[in-house]
């Protein structure tokens, strides 16, 4: 991964509805814009900060709902939240109330989209060793009118380009176009976001939102120090794994039998945080007791602790995860949006419901950095009735057993990705 050691992307698809607008979806290069050497300060308004806090709270909720005991996990709840927020903008009544509670949206639909747009705007910067980009594009049924205020908001706050298509006549063509755009947005990491039969003649619109991050470790590992060594899995079994090693200064804290370390990427705007229980079988217990406020305290503490001489061991990782989240979100408390009683009348006059929430994510971590991509598809159908070393001993941070990790934007505090690593797949 010499040229793209860190790439994070999500593609959020929400089914939307277009009024008398006949613009083509902009080219990816037109919508994923960055200014070299320019970064937003991350100074959000109170509404923007509340949106970040809500997304982070939802991140932990979705993570805990998605964990299975013996499996790795990697996902972008921020992607899911952003995708569903586009549907939330047009939600009314019980549908909106349920989505607001489950996804920790802190405001009414129109107000929340404005705050979400403020967070979205911070996610475009470039500099030495790192780049973060965002883009949106909307595919809409040819004859489906959007309510003007809805269309204005998604274009104003989320900069969404528009593409007319005909889902009724050729849904597979539309699916191919959307998947092609998503692949380009994620540098071919997510190549088949919408599986066959997810786009049908009943589909009325799909919105695609992509986030791309590329960066190098601020303190890279030396490949010559990478060794195949035992990794202890949850059941105590040892499995040979490629473990990377280095000695440098890092922010490290420890409490309650858990260590946490922050590994920044160049520029230090984005970092990887690893939370490592001391015991190989300690991760499930730690996950069970971890609450949103506690996770925030871990992250805040890493922001203030003095960096310390540290001997670090971290596995090279490859993670892939794909899941249909419709049932998960429904079970979390938002079933109405997925049934015939759904009310998205703030979006269009046509009755609509969410038919799929598909999430896919990939992660690769090596000595130089990482490459990450995630995509979320929210498909809505028409409702058819019917530095310097100290004199003290170094800290040992040896991640050769299961751990939880977070990829976050340090400027705003936004959690971009979240996952767990319990070991390489069994041979």
C-alpha positions as CSV (number, residue, x, y, z in Angstrom):
1,X,0.0,0.0,0.0
2,X,2.8,2.4,-0.8
3,X,0.6,4.9,-2.6
4,X,-2.6,4.6,-0.6
5,X,-1.6,3.4,2.9
6,X,-4.7,4.8,4.5
7,X,-8.1,5.1,2.8
8,X,-11.4,5.3,4.6
9,X,-14.6,5.5,2.7
10,X,-18.2,5.0,3.2
11,X,-21.0,5.2,0.7
12,X,-24.4,6.0,2.1
13,X,-27.4,5.3,-0.1
14,X,-30.7,6.7,0.8
15,X,-33.7,6.6,-1.4
16,X,-34.7,10.1,-2.3
17,X,-37.1,11.8,-4.7
18,X,-36.5,14.6,-7.3
19,X,-38.7,17.5,-8.4
20,X,-38.4,19.2,-11.7
21,X,-34.6,19.1,-11.7
22,X,-32.7,17.5,-14.6
23,X,-29.1,17.8,-13.6
24,X,-26.6,15.0,-14.2
25,X,-24.8,13.6,-11.2
26,X,-21.5,15.4,-11.0
27,X,-18.3,13.7,-11.7
28,X,-16.6,12.3,-8.7
29,X,-13.7,14.8,-9.1
30,X,-16.2,17.6,-9.0
31,X,-17.9,16.6,-5.7
32,X,-14.9,15.2,-3.8
33,X,-13.0,18.5,-3.5
34,X,-10.2,19.4,-1.2
35,X,-7.9,22.4,-0.9
36,X,-4.3,21.4,-0.7
37,X,-2.8,22.3,2.7
38,X,-6.2,23.6,3.9
39,X,-8.1,22.1,6.9
40,X,-11.3,23.1,8.6
41,X,-10.5,24.0,12.2
42,X,-13.1,21.6,13.5
43,X,-14.7,24.4,15.5
44,X,-18.3,23.3,15.3
45,X,-21.3,25.2,16.5
46,X,-23.3,23.8,19.4
47,X,-25.6,22.1,17.0
48,X,-22.7,20.6,15.1
49,X,-21.1,19.3,18.3
50,X,-24.4,17.8,19.4
51,X,-24.6,16.0,16.0
52,X,-21.1,14.5,16.6
53,X,-22.1,13.4,20.1
54,X,-25.2,11.7,18.7
55,X,-23.3,10.0,15.9
56,X,-20.8,8.7,18.4
57,X,-23.5,7.4,20.8
58,X,-25.1,5.6,17.9
59,X,-21.8,4.2,16.9
60,X,-21.4,2.3,20.1
61,X,-25.1,1.2,20.0
62,X,-24.7,-0.2,16.5
63,X,-21.3,-1.8,17.3
64,X,-22.7,-3.6,20.3
65,X,-25.8,-4.8,18.4
66,X,-23.6,-6.1,15.5
67,X,-21.0,-8.0,17.6
68,X,-21.0,-11.8,17.4
69,X,-18.9,-13.6,20.0
70,X,-16.1,-15.1,18.1
71,X,-15.9,-12.9,15.0
72,X,-14.1,-9.8,13.9
73,X,-16.1,-6.7,13.1
74,X,-15.5,-3.5,11.1
75,X,-18.1,-0.9,10.3
76,X,-18.8,2.8,9.9
77,X,-21.8,3.8,12.0
78,X,-21.1,7.4,10.9
79,X,-21.9,6.1,7.3
80,X,-25.2,4.5,8.5
81,X,-26.2,7.6,10.5
82,X,-25.5,9.9,7.5
83,X,-27.4,7.7,5.1
84,X,-30.5,7.4,7.4
85,X,-30.4,11.1,8.1
86,X,-31.2,11.8,4.5
87,X,-34.4,9.7,4.9
88,X,-35.0,11.3,8.3
89,X,-35.1,14.8,6.7
90,X,-38.4,13.7,5.1
91,X,-39.7,11.7,8.0
92,X,-42.9,12.8,9.8
93,X,-44.7,11.8,13.0
94,X,-43.9,8.3,14.6
95,X,-41.5,7.5,11.8
96,X,-39.4,10.5,12.6
97,X,-39.7,10.0,16.4
98,X,-38.4,6.5,16.2
99,X,-35.4,7.3,13.9
100,X,-34.5,10.3,16.1
101,X,-34.4,8.1,19.2
102,X,-32.5,5.2,17.7
103,X,-29.9,7.2,15.8
104,X,-29.5,9.8,18.6
105,X,-30.5,12.7,16.3
106,X,-30.8,15.6,18.6
107,X,-33.1,17.9,16.5
108,X,-36.1,17.8,14.2
109,X,-35.5,16.6,10.7
110,X,-34.7,19.9,8.9
111,X,-32.6,21.3,11.8
112,X,-30.7,18.1,12.1
113,X,-29.8,18.0,8.4
114,X,-28.3,21.5,8.7
115,X,-26.2,20.4,11.7
116,X,-25.2,17.2,9.9
117,X,-24.2,19.3,6.9
118,X,-21.9,21.3,9.2
119,X,-20.1,18.1,10.3
120,X,-20.0,16.9,6.6
121,X,-18.3,20.2,5.7
122,X,-15.4,19.5,8.1
123,X,-14.6,16.3,6.4
124,X,-12.8,17.8,3.4
125,X,-9.1,18.5,3.8
126,X,-5.7,17.6,2.4
127,X,-2.2,17.9,3.6
128,X,1.1,16.1,3.7
129,X,0.5,12.4,4.3
130,X,-3.3,12.5,4.6
131,X,-6.5,13.4,2.7
132,X,-10.1,13.3,3.8
133,X,-12.9,13.8,1.2
134,X,-16.6,13.6,0.9
135,X,-19.1,13.4,-1.9
136,X,-22.8,12.9,-2.6
137,X,-24.9,12.0,-5.6
138,X,-28.6,11.2,-6.0
139,X,-30.3,8.8,-8.4
140,X,-34.1,9.5,-8.7
141,X,-37.0,8.0,-10.6
142,X,-37.6,10.1,-13.7
143,X,-41.2,11.1,-12.9
144,X,-41.0,11.4,-9.1
145,X,-41.3,14.9,-7.7
146,X,-39.4,15.9,-4.6
147,X,-40.8,18.5,-2.3
148,X,-38.8,21.7,-3.0
149,X,-37.7,22.3,0.6
150,X,-36.4,18.7,0.8
151,X,-34.5,19.0,-2.4
152,X,-33.1,22.4,-1.5
153,X,-31.8,21.1,1.9
154,X,-30.0,18.0,0.6
155,X,-28.4,20.0,-2.1
156,X,-27.5,22.9,0.1
157,X,-26.2,21.1,3.1
158,X,-24.9,17.9,1.6
159,X,-24.0,19.2,-1.9
160,X,-25.8,16.4,-3.6
161,X,-25.6,16.1,-7.4
162,X,-28.6,14.7,-9.2
163,X,-29.1,11.9,-11.8
164,X,-32.4,11.0,-13.3
165,X,-33.0,7.3,-14.0
166,X,-35.8,4.8,-14.6
167,X,-36.0,2.2,-11.9
168,X,-39.3,0.9,-13.3
169,X,-37.9,0.0,-16.7
170,X,-34.3,-1.0,-16.0
171,X,-33.4,-1.3,-12.3
172,X,-30.3,-3.3,-13.0
173,X,-28.9,-0.5,-15.1
174,X,-29.5,1.9,-12.3
175,X,-27.9,-0.5,-9.8
176,X,-24.8,-0.8,-12.0
177,X,-24.5,3.0,-12.3
178,X,-24.7,3.4,-8.5
179,X,-22.3,0.6,-7.8
180,X,-19.8,2.1,-10.3
181,X,-20.0,5.5,-8.7
182,X,-19.5,3.9,-5.3
183,X,-16.5,1.9,-6.5
184,X,-14.9,5.0,-7.9
185,X,-15.6,6.9,-4.6
186,X,-13.9,4.2,-2.5
187,X,-11.0,3.6,-4.9
188,X,-12.5,0.2,-5.8
189,X,-12.6,-1.1,-2.3
190,X,-16.5,-1.4,-2.3
191,X,-17.3,-2.7,-5.8
192,X,-20.7,-4.2,-5.4
193,X,-22.5,-2.2,-2.7
194,X,-26.0,-2.9,-3.8
195,X,-26.4,-6.7,-4.4
196,X,-28.7,-8.1,-7.1
197,X,-32.4,-7.6,-6.4
198,X,-32.0,-4.7,-3.9
199,X,-32.9,-2.2,-6.6
200,X,-36.3,-3.2,-8.1
201,X,-39.0,-1.6,-10.2
202,X,-40.5,-0.3,-6.9
203,X,-37.3,1.7,-6.1
204,X,-37.8,5.4,-6.4
205,X,-34.4,6.9,-5.5
206,X,-31.0,6.2,-4.1
207,X,-28.6,8.7,-2.6
208,X,-24.9,7.9,-2.5
209,X,-22.5,9.5,0.0
210,X,-18.8,8.7,-0.1
211,X,-16.1,9.5,2.4
212,X,-12.4,8.8,1.5
213,X,-9.5,9.0,3.8
214,X,-5.8,8.3,3.0
215,X,-2.9,8.8,5.4
216,X,0.4,7.5,6.6
217,X,1.3,6.6,10.1
218,X,2.9,9.5,12.0
219,X,5.2,6.8,13.4
220,X,5.5,4.0,10.8
221,X,6.5,0.5,11.6
222,X,9.6,-1.0,10.1
223,X,8.7,-4.0,7.9
224,X,11.9,-5.7,9.0
225,X,10.6,-5.9,12.5
226,X,7.3,-7.7,11.5
227,X,7.3,-11.3,12.7
228,X,5.0,-14.2,12.6
229,X,4.1,-14.8,16.3
230,X,1.3,-16.2,18.3
231,X,-2.0,-14.3,18.7
232,X,-4.1,-15.5,21.5
233,X,-7.8,-15.8,20.5
234,X,-10.8,-15.4,22.8
235,X,-10.9,-19.2,23.5
236,X,-7.2,-19.2,24.5
237,X,-6.0,-20.8,21.3
238,X,-2.8,-19.4,19.9
239,X,-2.7,-18.7,16.2
240,X,0.4,-17.5,14.2
241,X,-0.1,-13.9,13.1
242,X,2.0,-11.2,11.5
243,X,2.7,-8.8,14.3
244,X,4.3,-5.4,13.7
245,X,6.7,-3.9,16.3
246,X,8.1,-0.4,17.1
247,X,9.3,1.8,19.9
248,X,8.1,5.4,20.0
249,X,6.2,8.0,22.1
250,X,2.5,7.5,22.3
251,X,-0.5,8.6,24.4
252,X,-1.3,5.5,26.6
253,X,-3.7,5.2,29.5
254,X,-4.7,2.2,31.6
255,X,-7.6,1.5,34.0
256,X,-9.8,-1.4,35.0
257,X,-7.7,-4.0,33.3
258,X,-7.7,-2.2,30.0
259,X,-5.0,-0.3,28.1
260,X,-5.7,2.3,25.5
261,X,-3.3,3.8,23.0
262,X,-3.7,6.5,20.3
263,X,-1.8,6.1,17.0
264,X,-2.0,9.3,14.9
265,X,-1.6,9.5,11.2
266,X,0.6,12.2,9.6
267,X,-0.8,15.6,10.4
268,X,-2.4,14.2,13.5
269,X,-5.9,15.1,12.4
270,X,-7.0,11.5,12.3
271,X,-5.9,8.6,14.6
272,X,-6.5,5.0,15.4
273,X,-7.4,4.3,19.0
274,X,-6.9,0.7,20.3
275,X,-8.5,-0.4,23.6
276,X,-6.9,-3.6,24.8
277,X,-8.1,-5.7,27.7
278,X,-5.2,-7.5,29.6
279,X,-6.9,-10.9,29.4
280,X,-7.3,-12.7,26.1
281,X,-11.0,-13.4,26.9
282,X,-11.6,-10.0,28.4
283,X,-13.0,-8.2,25.3
284,X,-16.7,-9.4,25.6
285,X,-16.9,-8.3,29.2
286,X,-15.4,-4.9,28.3
287,X,-17.8,-4.5,25.4
288,X,-20.8,-5.4,27.6
289,X,-20.0,-2.7,30.2
290,X,-18.8,0.0,27.8
291,X,-21.3,2.9,27.6
292,X,-21.2,5.9,25.4
293,X,-20.1,8.2,28.2
294,X,-17.3,5.8,29.2
295,X,-16.0,5.6,25.6
296,X,-16.0,9.4,25.4
297,X,-14.0,9.5,28.6
298,X,-11.4,7.1,27.2
299,X,-11.0,9.2,24.1
300,X,-10.9,12.5,26.0
301,X,-8.3,11.2,28.4
302,X,-6.1,10.2,25.4
303,X,-6.3,13.8,24.2
304,X,-4.7,15.1,27.5
305,X,-2.3,12.5,28.7
306,X,1.4,13.0,28.3
307,X,3.1,10.9,25.6
308,X,5.3,8.1,26.9
309,X,8.1,5.9,25.6
310,X,6.2,2.8,24.4
311,X,7.1,-0.6,23.0
312,X,4.2,-1.3,20.7
313,X,3.0,-4.5,19.0
314,X,0.1,-4.5,16.6
315,X,-1.1,-7.1,14.2
316,X,-1.3,-6.5,10.4
317,X,-5.1,-6.7,9.8
318,X,-7.4,-7.4,7.0
319,X,-11.1,-7.2,7.9
320,X,-14.3,-7.4,5.7
321,X,-17.8,-7.1,7.0
322,X,-21.2,-6.9,5.2
323,X,-24.6,-6.9,6.7
324,X,-28.2,-6.0,6.1
325,X,-29.1,-3.6,9.0
326,X,-32.8,-3.3,8.4
327,X,-33.6,-5.9,11.0
328,X,-31.0,-4.4,13.4
329,X,-32.4,-0.9,13.3
330,X,-35.9,-2.1,13.5
331,X,-35.1,-4.2,16.6
332,X,-33.3,-1.1,18.1
333,X,-36.6,0.7,18.1
334,X,-37.4,2.1,14.7
335,X,-39.7,-0.5,13.0
336,X,-42.1,2.0,11.5
337,X,-39.8,3.3,8.8
338,X,-39.5,-0.2,7.3
339,X,-43.2,-1.0,7.0
340,X,-46.3,0.2,5.1
341,X,-47.1,2.7,7.9
342,X,-43.9,4.6,7.2
343,X,-44.4,8.4,6.8
344,X,-41.8,10.1,4.7
345,X,-44.3,12.7,3.5
346,X,-41.8,15.5,4.1
347,X,-39.9,14.1,1.1
348,X,-42.5,13.6,-1.6
349,X,-46.2,13.1,-2.1
350,X,-45.6,9.4,-3.0
351,X,-45.8,7.0,-0.1
352,X,-42.3,5.6,0.7
353,X,-40.7,3.2,3.0
354,X,-37.1,1.9,3.6
355,X,-36.7,-1.5,2.1
356,X,-32.9,-2.1,2.7
357,X,-30.1,-0.8,4.9
358,X,-27.0,-2.5,3.5
359,X,-23.6,-1.9,5.1
360,X,-20.2,-3.1,3.8
361,X,-16.7,-2.2,5.2
362,X,-13.1,-3.3,4.6
363,X,-9.9,-2.5,6.4
364,X,-6.2,-3.3,5.8
365,X,-3.5,-2.2,8.2
366,X,0.2,-2.6,7.5
367,X,3.5,-1.0,8.5
368,X,3.0,2.2,6.5
369,X,-0.6,2.9,7.4
370,X,-4.1,1.5,6.5
371,X,-6.7,1.5,3.9
372,X,-10.4,1.5,4.9
373,X,-13.6,1.7,3.0
374,X,-17.2,1.5,4.1
375,X,-20.6,1.8,2.3
376,X,-24.1,2.0,3.5
377,X,-27.1,1.6,1.2
378,X,-30.5,2.9,2.4
379,X,-32.9,1.9,-0.4
380,X,-36.5,3.2,-0.2
381,X,-39.4,1.8,-2.1
382,X,-42.8,3.0,-2.9
383,X,-45.4,1.7,-0.4
384,X,-47.8,-0.5,-2.3
385,X,-50.9,-0.8,-0.4
386,X,-51.6,-4.2,-0.5
387,X,9.5,12.1,20.6
388,X,12.1,12.0,23.6
389,X,12.4,9.0,25.8
390,X,12.0,9.4,29.5
391,X,14.2,7.9,32.2
392,X,11.3,5.6,33.3
393,X,10.8,2.1,31.9
394,X,8.8,2.0,28.6
395,X,5.2,1.1,28.5
396,X,4.5,-2.3,26.9
397,X,1.5,-2.3,24.7
398,X,1.2,-5.7,23.1
399,X,-1.9,-6.2,21.1
400,X,-1.5,-9.9,20.6
401,X,-4.9,-10.7,21.9
402,X,-8.5,-9.4,21.1
403,X,-9.1,-5.7,21.2
404,X,-11.6,-3.0,20.2
405,X,-10.5,-0.1,18.0
406,X,-11.8,3.3,16.8
407,X,-10.7,5.4,13.8
408,X,-11.6,9.0,14.7
409,X,-11.3,12.6,13.5
410,X,-9.4,14.3,16.3
411,X,-10.5,17.8,15.2
412,X,-14.2,17.2,15.8
413,X,-14.1,14.0,17.8
414,X,-16.2,12.2,15.2
415,X,-15.9,8.4,15.1
416,X,-15.4,7.5,11.5
417,X,-15.0,3.7,11.9
418,X,-15.2,1.2,14.7
419,X,-14.3,-2.5,15.0
420,X,-13.0,-5.4,17.0
421,X,-10.1,-7.8,16.1
422,X,-10.2,-11.2,17.6
423,X,-7.6,-12.8,15.3
424,X,-7.0,-13.8,11.7
425,X,-9.5,-16.1,10.1
426,X,-8.8,-19.7,11.0
427,X,-6.7,-21.5,8.4
